[in-house]
């Protein structure tokens, strides 16, 4: 069973990657993220891609609706990413085309999981691992909770990361449950395109199994919403919130931009359906700029 660390560690990448230059992030070879111009209809989009012997591998419908332009993932068999970009970027119907970059998790140094050692929540200048904290430099956790109000609706926070150990004793009580899905029946009960997504989904492997592929997602879940006042481990910053695991990494380190966008699209559609998602955590990054 994984623990809720205040940090994570990285594993090696298992995804096929190609690096173009020292300044550019690795990306998934043979894939591009594409955005069409706002006045281009879906029928025209299909015809446009067909002219290039391509199709829309994935359509981010929720995001497209809000952008008022279609965006998605295109995969070209037998063609490199560079070839796809060269072929598509000159097409008058296309606003933007870019590599499906791989992002990396953000990491810090581990701390012992006790509230008295969580400087971010309550920093009284206490010593942690022989280092003295700076009194008052924290999130005012205790004062904030004294000012909090009780609300009737369930608060949900999405975590786009390496997955979450949903069996962890300090997390299990705060894992989101999909009210429209029936566990283990192999059916997409709520009709959202994802089978058995009881607690979230793995967009890297297209499965409802969201077991953490590293440590980072579980660490963040604990920081955000570890169950509070239960005499176990630590307490989360919003310990009444529900955690929505949105897994986008198979190796605990790398995550494709397309998987991240799929996770965002999923969260957008849940929000539209009435799930009270108040925030989505995205603790990863890279040096390559993308418009998607």
Secondary structure, 3 states (H helix, E strand, C coil): CCCCCCCCCCCCCCCCEECCCCCCCCEEEEEEEEEECCCCCHHHHHHHHHHCCCCCCEECHHHHHHHCCCEEEEECCCCCHHHHHHHHCCCCCEEEEEEEEEEEECCCCCCCCCHHHCCCCCCCCCEECCEECCCCCCCCHHHHHHCCCCCCCCCEEEEEECCCCCCCCCCHHHECCCCCCCCCCCCCCCCCCCCCCCCEEECCCCECCCCCCCCHHHHHHHHHHCCCCCCCCCCCCCCCCEEEEEECCCCCCEEEHHHHHHHHHHHHHHHHHCCCEEEEECCEECCCCCCC
